[in-house]
Amino acid sequence: MSEFWTMGGYAAFIWPAWGLSVLALSGLVIFALAERRAAVERLRRLEEDEA
């Protein structure tokens, strides 16, 4: 199991790359959800203005 964590001596490069990837993807998901929420709100306001 320790071989997995050391990644054959490349852990210093692999784990930060994984961490940055997870961080970037999480940020994109959060950004997309926030944009969707804002778009739904804009649509709701536009539909209210037309009615």
Contacts in CASP RR format, 6 or more apart in sequence:
PFRMAT RR
TARGET T0000
AUTHOR 0000-0000-0000
METHOD contacts of the structure
MODEL  1
MSEFWTMGGYAAFIWPAWGLSVLALSGLVIFALAERRAAVERLRRLEEDE
A
5 11 0 8 1.000
7 14 0 8 1.000
7 15 0 8 1.000
END
